[in-house]
């Protein structure tokens, strides 16, 4: 993909949906019929992106990639809880059926979910989801409390959360099998102020691998 993407502006009495459909037609014309024909039968992405639902972090756009290149799962604060059937299903499909070569867990600066988890205000239903993020906060409360600048606290919890979700991923049996076959897992943070990705360095994958290693048949 190339060229600057212009923001959405309504013209005259144009409705939002009509404006969106016009932009869709423009996109389709730019790519060409042959491009979409190549995508019709199947998908074969090499990358699985686990990111935040935030509208400022559209994975294909910031990676400068066309449709078909990235399989995606997004939720509030890019979480990978082991009780969430949606993310678990996406992970299994990406690894076992699509055979992705790389999984990226990506957080971002100025994350509203992370900021909410750092506070003690009730937000309703979303608090159940943020419990997973508060667990990460609790494990690192001493480090986070030592940061007096609120922006730095949010940024640091964003990083700690991404690392925690990578750790969660490594506990999946199918992920462990895929890692043995060459699957890469990367922890990234996207800076919404610059448009750049920064890579974090998770602990070595073998730190607790034996704890989560599962064998078919239930043998020890």
Secondary structure, DSSP 8 states (H G I E B T S, - for coil): --S--------TT--HHHHHHHHHHHHHHHH-HHHHHHHHS----SEEEEEE--TT--HHHHTT--TTSEEEEEETT----TT-HHHHHHHHIIIIIS--SEEEEEEETT-HHHHHHHS----TTHHHHHHHHHHHHHHTHHHHHT---HHHHHHHHHHHHHHHHHHHHHTSHHHHHHHHTT-EEEEEEEETTTTEEEEE----TTSSHHHH---TT---
